[in-house]
Amino acid sequence: MISRSRASVRRAAGVTGVCRLAGVFLALLLLSGCSMMLPQTTALQDSKPQQLPDLAKLDVPFVPQDENMCGPAALKMALAGAKVDATLDELKRQVFLPGRQGSLQAEMLAAPRRHGLVSYQLAPRLEDVLREVAAGTPVIVLQDYGVWPVSVWHYAVVIGYDYARHEVILHSGLKAGMRMPIAVLEYLWKQSDYWAMVAEPPQRVPATASEGAYVDAVAAVERTGDLAAARAAYGAALERWPGDVKASVGLANALHGLGDLKGAEAALRPAVERHPDSAILLNNLAQTLSDLNRNAEALTVIDRATALGGDFADAVQDTRRHIQERLRAAAAR
């Protein structure tokens, strides 16, 4: 069976005293006035995004973020929002890097996958953060509380907003439900290139997910070996984007890996009808039919894939040889 993939990187975060620092940055913003360039805040003030509720506030249990442990604490809060009860000690082992005295983004994205969730890095847009919260999902954001040239990275969890007051509500540091002007959030957030993530159950696609990025996020779950979660997540992706080839391939591969060959065939048939010139779909359908001992039918399908050539030609030829060997073995019996 042929499959596909992708990944992300960067800064370690872990800091105390962030609640006091928030007040300092608010004062700096007020003093700087119009000279402060905050394009996303300005856009939100100029025009309210369509269908965005005026208010949202999530009931997310607060976890104090002790020294250098903002990453594990932020994850515990995000996982609680997805109804997953991971222990703080467990998350510390998974994401905290003693040598860096913090947690890198790659580890932050990887940890929820160990708990059967899909980690998804949001597009770098304030509006997307608000839309995810409005949809019921807490959002982890990476902020910089330092002053150039020193960065002081910190993970906080956005759990609400008040559009009329231009405020967000965060669990941050040692303060639960801290209110912060959206302008301050953008100022603290922009140095991380507006990095934010959510962790969702596999049956639920994030509200702001884009097709390719989300299917890549599900592929990362599949690579952990959690085929049940991958099956559910690929299925949810196909409900939103029925024509996605990679999601169809992924769903069939997960079903095949779980031993559900008929389910894999059922996933591939409509995909082949939509994309009759997809060598990867034809190859995997032929492989599945062969594994179901329907080798004559499989040969017909793999011949269609062979005629297409392209990037998967070598894999298709391997599948064809395998099917022919099975046909010869059957004939010899």
C-alpha positions as CSV (number, residue, x, y, z in Angstrom):
1,M,0.0,0.0,0.0
2,I,1.3,3.5,-0.9
3,S,1.0,6.3,1.7
4,R,2.1,10.0,2.3
5,S,3.3,12.6,5.0
6,R,4.7,16.1,6.6
7,A,6.0,18.1,9.9
8,S,6.9,21.5,12.0
9,V,9.6,23.0,14.5
10,R,11.1,25.9,16.6
11,R,11.2,27.7,20.0
12,A,11.3,26.4,23.6
13,A,9.0,28.1,26.0
14,G,8.8,28.2,29.8
15,V,8.5,31.3,32.0
16,T,7.0,32.6,35.3
17,G,5.6,36.0,36.1
18,V,3.7,36.4,32.9
19,C,0.6,38.0,34.5
20,R,2.7,40.9,35.8
21,L,4.4,41.3,32.5
22,A,1.0,41.5,30.7
23,G,0.4,44.8,32.5
24,V,3.7,46.1,31.4
25,F,3.1,45.4,27.8
26,L,-0.4,47.0,28.0
27,A,1.2,50.2,29.3
28,L,3.7,50.1,26.4
29,L,1.0,49.7,23.9
30,L,-1.0,52.6,25.3
31,L,2.1,54.8,25.3
32,S,3.1,53.9,21.7
33,G,-0.4,54.6,20.4
34,C,-0.8,54.6,16.6
35,S,2.9,53.9,16.0
36,M,2.4,50.3,17.0
37,M,1.8,48.2,13.8
38,L,-0.7,45.5,14.7
39,P,-2.4,44.7,11.3
40,Q,-4.6,41.8,12.5
41,T,-6.0,43.8,15.5
42,T,-6.7,46.7,13.2
43,A,-8.5,44.5,10.7
44,L,-10.7,43.0,13.5
45,Q,-11.5,46.5,14.8
46,D,-12.4,47.7,11.3
47,S,-14.6,44.8,10.4
48,K,-16.2,42.0,12.4
49,P,-15.7,38.6,10.7
50,Q,-18.9,37.2,9.3
51,Q,-20.8,34.7,11.5
52,L,-18.4,35.2,14.4
53,P,-20.4,35.4,17.7
54,D,-19.9,38.5,19.9
55,L,-18.9,36.5,22.9
56,A,-17.4,33.1,23.7
57,K,-16.1,31.6,26.9
58,L,-15.1,27.9,27.4
59,D,-15.2,26.0,30.6
60,V,-11.6,24.7,30.6
61,P,-10.1,23.6,34.0
62,F,-7.2,25.9,34.9
63,V,-3.7,24.4,35.5
64,P,-1.2,26.7,37.1
65,Q,1.9,27.1,34.9
66,D,4.9,26.7,37.3
67,E,8.4,27.7,36.4
68,N,9.4,26.5,32.9
69,M,6.3,24.3,32.8
70,C,4.0,26.4,30.7
71,G,4.1,23.8,27.9
72,P,2.9,20.8,29.8
73,A,0.3,22.9,31.7
74,A,-1.0,24.4,28.5
75,L,-1.3,21.0,26.9
76,K,-3.1,19.6,29.9
77,M,-5.7,22.4,29.6
78,A,-6.1,21.8,25.9
79,L,-6.4,18.1,26.3
80,A,-9.0,18.6,29.0
81,G,-11.0,20.7,26.4
82,A,-11.0,17.5,24.3
83,K,-12.1,15.4,27.3
84,V,-8.7,13.7,27.6
85,D,-7.4,13.4,31.2
86,A,-3.6,13.3,30.9
87,T,-1.5,13.8,34.0
88,L,0.8,16.7,34.3
89,D,3.8,14.4,35.1
90,E,3.0,12.4,31.9
91,L,3.0,15.5,29.8
92,K,6.2,16.8,31.4
93,R,7.9,13.6,30.3
94,Q,6.6,14.0,26.8
95,V,7.3,17.7,26.1
96,F,9.7,19.3,28.6
97,L,13.3,19.5,27.5
98,P,15.6,20.1,30.6
99,G,18.4,21.3,28.4
100,R,16.2,24.0,26.9
101,Q,14.3,24.7,30.1
102,G,11.1,24.6,28.1
103,S,9.0,22.9,25.4
104,L,9.5,23.1,21.7
105,Q,6.6,23.4,19.3
106,A,7.4,20.0,17.7
107,E,7.0,18.3,21.0
108,M,3.8,20.3,21.7
109,L,2.3,19.0,18.5
110,A,3.5,15.5,19.0
111,A,2.1,14.9,22.5
112,P,-1.6,15.0,21.8
113,R,-1.2,12.3,19.2
114,R,0.0,9.9,21.9
115,H,-3.5,10.4,23.5
116,G,-5.5,9.7,20.3
117,L,-6.0,13.3,19.3
118,V,-5.2,15.2,16.1
119,S,-2.8,18.1,16.7
120,Y,-3.4,21.0,14.2
121,Q,-1.3,24.1,13.8
122,L,-3.6,27.0,13.0
123,A,-3.0,29.5,10.1
124,P,-1.3,32.6,11.6
125,R,-4.5,34.6,11.9
126,L,-6.2,36.1,15.0
127,E,-9.6,35.5,13.4
128,D,-8.9,31.8,13.3
129,V,-8.1,31.7,17.0
130,L,-11.4,33.4,17.7
131,R,-13.3,31.1,15.4
132,E,-11.8,28.0,17.1
133,V,-12.8,29.3,20.5
134,A,-16.3,30.1,19.2
135,A,-16.5,26.5,17.9
136,G,-15.7,25.2,21.4
137,T,-11.9,24.5,21.2
138,P,-9.3,26.1,23.4
139,V,-6.3,27.4,21.5
140,I,-2.6,27.2,22.6
141,V,-0.7,30.3,21.6
142,L,3.1,30.9,21.8
143,Q,3.9,34.4,23.1
144,D,7.1,36.4,23.6
145,Y,7.3,38.4,26.8
146,G,10.9,39.4,26.2
147,V,12.4,42.7,25.1
148,W,14.6,42.8,22.0
149,P,17.1,41.2,21.7
150,V,16.1,38.8,24.5
151,S,13.1,36.5,23.9
152,V,11.1,35.0,26.8
153,W,8.7,32.4,25.3
154,H,5.5,31.4,27.0
155,Y,2.5,29.2,26.1
156,A,-0.9,30.4,27.1
157,V,-4.4,29.0,26.4
158,V,-7.1,31.2,24.8
159,I,-10.4,30.1,26.3
160,G,-12.7,33.0,25.3
161,Y,-13.1,36.5,23.9
162,D,-15.4,39.6,24.0
163,Y,-15.5,41.1,20.6
164,A,-17.2,44.4,21.7
165,R,-14.5,45.0,24.3
166,H,-11.7,43.7,21.9
167,E,-10.5,41.3,24.6
168,V,-9.4,37.7,24.8
169,I,-9.6,35.5,27.9
170,L,-6.6,33.3,28.7
171,H,-5.4,30.8,31.2
172,S,-1.9,32.0,31.5
173,G,0.9,31.6,34.1
174,L,-0.6,31.6,37.6
175,K,-3.8,33.4,36.5
176,A,-7.0,31.8,35.4
177,G,-9.4,33.6,33.1
178,M,-7.0,36.6,32.5
179,R,-8.5,39.3,30.3
180,M,-6.1,40.8,27.7
181,P,-6.7,43.3,25.0
182,I,-6.5,41.8,21.6
183,A,-3.8,44.3,20.7
184,V,-1.6,43.0,23.5
185,L,-2.2,39.4,22.4
186,E,-1.1,40.2,18.9
187,Y,1.9,42.1,20.1
188,L,3.1,39.2,22.3
189,W,2.1,36.6,19.8
190,K,3.6,38.0,16.5
191,Q,7.2,37.2,17.4
192,S,6.4,33.5,17.2
193,D,5.1,34.1,13.7
194,Y,1.6,33.8,15.2
195,W,2.1,30.2,16.2
196,A,-1.0,28.5,17.6
197,M,-2.4,25.0,17.8
198,V,-5.4,23.0,18.8
199,A,-5.9,19.3,19.8
200,E,-9.1,17.7,18.6
201,P,-10.7,14.3,18.9
202,P,-10.3,12.4,15.6
203,Q,-14.0,12.6,14.8
204,R,-14.0,16.4,14.8
205,V,-12.2,18.6,12.2
206,P,-11.1,22.0,13.5
207,A,-13.4,24.8,12.5
208,T,-10.7,26.7,10.5
209,A,-8.8,23.7,9.1
210,S,-7.6,23.7,5.5
211,E,-7.9,20.6,3.5
212,G,-4.2,19.8,2.8
213,A,-2.9,20.9,6.2
214,Y,-5.5,18.9,8.1
215,V,-4.9,15.7,6.1
216,D,-1.2,16.0,6.8
217,A,-2.0,16.4,10.5
218,V,-4.0,13.2,10.4
219,A,-1.1,11.4,8.6
220,A,1.1,12.3,11.6
221,V,-1.4,10.5,13.8
222,E,-1.3,7.5,11.5
223,R,2.5,7.4,11.8
224,T,2.2,6.9,15.5
225,G,0.6,3.6,14.8
226,D,-2.8,4.6,16.2
227,L,-4.8,3.3,13.3
228,A,-8.2,3.5,15.0
229,A,-7.7,7.3,15.6
230,A,-6.4,7.7,12.0
231,R,-9.4,5.8,10.6
232,A,-11.8,8.1,12.5
233,A,-9.9,11.3,11.5
234,Y,-9.6,10.4,7.8
235,G,-13.3,9.6,7.8
236,A,-14.1,13.0,9.3
237,A,-11.8,14.7,6.8
238,L,-13.7,12.9,3.9
239,E,-17.0,14.1,5.3
240,R,-15.8,17.7,4.9
241,W,-13.7,17.2,1.7
242,P,-15.1,14.1,-0.1
243,G,-12.8,14.3,-3.0
244,D,-9.5,14.4,-1.2
245,V,-7.2,11.7,-2.6
246,K,-4.8,11.6,0.3
247,A,-7.6,11.2,2.9
248,S,-9.1,8.4,0.8
249,V,-5.7,6.7,0.6
250,G,-5.1,7.2,4.3
251,L,-8.5,5.9,5.3
252,A,-8.1,2.8,3.2
253,N,-4.6,2.2,4.6
254,A,-5.8,2.5,8.2
255,L,-8.7,0.1,7.5
256,H,-6.3,-2.3,5.8
257,G,-3.9,-2.1,8.7
258,L,-6.8,-2.9,11.1
259,G,-7.6,-6.0,9.0
260,D,-10.8,-4.6,7.5
261,L,-10.1,-5.3,3.9
262,K,-13.7,-5.0,2.7
263,G,-13.8,-1.6,4.4
264,A,-10.6,-0.6,2.6
265,E,-12.2,-1.6,-0.7
266,A,-15.3,0.4,0.2
267,A,-13.2,3.4,0.9
268,L,-11.3,3.2,-2.3
269,R,-14.1,2.5,-4.8
270,P,-15.8,5.9,-4.7
271,A,-12.4,7.6,-4.7
272,V,-11.4,5.7,-7.9
273,E,-14.7,6.8,-9.5
274,R,-13.9,10.4,-8.6
275,H,-10.2,10.1,-9.7
276,P,-10.0,7.4,-12.4
277,D,-6.5,8.6,-13.4
278,S,-5.0,8.3,-9.9
279,A,-2.3,5.7,-9.9
280,I,-2.0,5.6,-6.1
281,L,-5.7,4.9,-5.7
282,L,-5.7,2.2,-8.4
283,N,-2.6,0.6,-7.0
284,N,-4.1,0.4,-3.5
285,L,-7.4,-0.9,-4.8
286,A,-5.6,-3.6,-6.7
287,Q,-3.5,-4.5,-3.7
288,T,-6.6,-4.7,-1.5
289,L,-8.5,-6.9,-4.1
290,S,-5.4,-9.2,-4.2
291,D,-5.4,-9.5,-0.4
292,L,-9.0,-10.5,-0.7
293,N,-7.9,-13.3,-3.1
294,R,-9.6,-11.6,-6.1
295,N,-6.4,-11.6,-8.1
296,A,-7.9,-11.7,-11.6
297,E,-9.9,-8.6,-10.7
298,A,-6.8,-7.0,-9.1
299,L,-4.8,-7.6,-12.3
300,T,-7.3,-5.6,-14.4
301,V,-7.1,-2.7,-11.9
302,I,-3.3,-2.7,-11.7
303,D,-3.1,-2.7,-15.5
304,R,-5.0,0.6,-15.5
305,A,-2.5,2.0,-13.0
306,T,0.5,0.7,-15.1
307,A,-0.8,2.5,-18.2
308,L,-0.7,5.8,-16.3
309,G,3.0,5.7,-15.5
310,G,4.1,8.7,-13.4
311,D,5.7,9.1,-9.9
312,F,4.3,5.8,-8.6
313,A,5.3,3.6,-11.6
314,D,7.9,1.6,-9.7
315,A,5.5,0.9,-6.8
316,V,2.8,-0.1,-9.3
317,Q,5.1,-2.5,-11.1
318,D,6.0,-4.1,-7.7
319,T,2.3,-4.6,-7.0
320,R,1.7,-6.0,-10.4
321,R,4.5,-8.6,-10.0
322,H,3.1,-9.5,-6.6
323,I,-0.4,-10.1,-8.1
324,Q,1.0,-12.1,-11.0
325,E,3.0,-14.3,-8.5
326,R,-0.2,-15.0,-6.6
327,L,-2.1,-15.9,-9.8
328,R,0.7,-18.3,-10.8
329,A,0.7,-19.9,-7.4
330,A,-3.1,-20.4,-7.5
331,A,-2.8,-21.9,-11.0
332,A,-0.1,-24.3,-9.8
333,R,-2.3,-25.7,-7.0
